Amino acid sequence: MATENAKNLWRSAQACLGASGCLSVIMPAYGLESVIEHNIATVCELLRGHIRFEILPVDDGSRDRTAEAIRRAAAKAPEHVRPVFVKVNAGKGNALKCGFAASRGSHILLLDADLDLAPARITTFFDVMEEKRAAIVIGSKRHPDSVIDYPWHRRLANSIYYSLVRLLVGLPVSDTQSGMKLFTREALGWAFDRMLVKAFAFDLEILSIAHAKGFTVAEAPIEMHFGEKIGCLSWHNVKQVMNDTLAIFYRLKILRYYSSVEVAPAPDKPIFISVVIACPGPSPYLTECLNALAQQTYPHFEVLVLPDAPCEMGAYPFALHVQPTGKTRPAEKRNGGIRLARGEVVAFIDDDAYPVPGWLENAVKYFTLPDVGGVGGPGVTPPGDPFMGQAGGRVYANLLVSGNFRYRYIGDRVRSAVDDFPSCNLFVRADLLEAINGYRTDFWPGEDTILCADIVLGQKKRIVYDPWVQVYHHRRPLFGPHLRQIGRYALHRGHFAKRFPATSLRVSYLIPSLFVAGLVVGAALACLHPWLRLAYFAALALYGLLTLVSAASPSPSFWAVTWLGVIATHLVYGFRFAQGLLTRRMPCEVAAFDHPAEKKGKTPCD
């Protein structure tokens, strides 16, 4: 009798999967060392003997021993458990995407690894999928048959939020955030290929993308024990969820982004990549970069390190070549790397940056498109950087500093064609680099601007920006190192506005110089009449208010330092841009970068 009941219980699951189907259970985990091994065993025991399945626990860069516990669970059931390890915590959305990339099943169950949601409800999800002919079934705390232990304030917050979701996005569900969702592989693959949000509102984005495509979404009851768990209903998280929700609305309803974004196919055969790292010498940053390269999900690559002097780099699970160059500038070092590269694609990364695990995998697919010459992605400030380094990163990402180009410093939507991108995170076809003779060596910084112009204007190829081609880039701390770097950039950008106007004569580059000119001219005019003086101080007050709001942070000290950094950056950039614009010939640069590997003293360039 019990056997017959079990057959009936799993009948819908078996019908949905068919004779050859398989269920992939993806379990994202962070900081769950005490329970993850037991929870994996619980799910495994629940499914064993009823359907074909695999379990993919994803450790999302946990700082405790969660990874060790997952390895123990996998050793006990190697035929079913295939763990995935993400080196750097980048959000639940990113962890799920990594798990999906490693999965093989025809159907995918996303299940929170803490098992606050009873996994025994899996059979009910398949019942709903079969009955409703749905491609997606999501657990809903507001379903009439749900059994939940949930605080009243969370219920109230959910009710308000989902009323807003229905209004903005039109998604016909009452809950998107529960940690149990069943998808067909086709539906989830379509959504993941277009997903941008890596944390917070990623659930809403996945469902919005799939629903807009026409995949049917249905709801199923869940059993949830909230227990003593506090949750994460902080003001910062609420603000981030609302920002993400409004961004999804804008991309879905205004830009129509999800239906029009270009999705490149995976290559039919492996494309070999040569990663080139120009650096002064060994440093903790370089070690961090090499360790992150060792975590790449794409295995077909080599690494070329170009320090000033011979040095030992240790052993890594990839081909590593060290080529001393003498004390030369980055452009000359990178050209040396290009000559040594064996890859069809050359990837440039700064030694003070380190990539996410899917860096190579997410970039290489674009080189299946013949009109793509290069690929770039954001250089995000690492979350563990010191206070003043974090502040420097916030200044770069500030809307009033980087304007339309802030996508270089934060994850943003895919852009099918950009014409200027920094070499801290840039992939280029090797044959294209050979055709344009690599980097110009008579400018630093700014050599990457000329390289990109050669690719786009000279060779008529596209450079694609993809937010998943991400590196973490350590920023120069405020104030001295940051402002010196800004001054170098501005000086060359001003000179390039005259020499290479096609990519450097942009309104956003001119605004800081116009601001500085306004300060000087306005001060002079303010002396002529009281009304002019009033207008001048009113304009200064408005500027101060706008920059203050743009630098907003929950931390008062962070807010204040960032605000001062924005103002100082405007002044330095504006003055140095104007200086570069008026300079007939750029002065000889020095090969020193405020880099931790450098010794004191500066060596003039040739």
Buried (B, 14 or more C-beta within 10 A) or exposed (E): EEEEEEEEBBBBBBEBBEEEBBBBBBBBBBBBBEBBBEBBBBBBEBBEEBBBBBBBBBBBBBEEBBBBBBBEBBEEBEEBBBBBBBBBBBBBBBBBBBBBBBBEBBBBBBBBBBBBBBBEBBBBBBBBBBEBEBBBBBBBBBBEEBEBEBEEEBEEBBEEBBEBBEEBBEBEBBBBBBBBBBBBBBBBBBBBBBBBBBBBBBBBBBBBBBBBBEBBBBBBBBBBBBEEEEEEEEEEEBEBBBEBBEBBBEBBBEEEBBEEBBEBEEBEEEBBBBBBBBBBBBBEBBBBBBEBBBBBBBEBBBBBBBBBEEBEBEEEEBEBBBBBBEBBBBBBBBBBBBEBBBBBBBBBBBBBBBBBBBBBBBBBBBBEBEEBBBBBBBBBBBEEBEEBBBBBBBBBBBEBBBEEBBBBBBBBBBBBEBBBBBBBBBBBBBEBBEBBEBBBBBBBBBBBBBBBBBBBEBBEBBBBBBBBBBBBBBBBBBBEBBBBBBBBBBBBBBBBBBBBEEBBBBEEBBBBBEBBBBBEEBEEBBEEEEEBBEBBEEEBEEBEEEBBEBBEBEEEEBBBBBBBBBBBBBBBBBBBBBBBBEBEEBEEBBBBBEBBBBEEEEBEBE
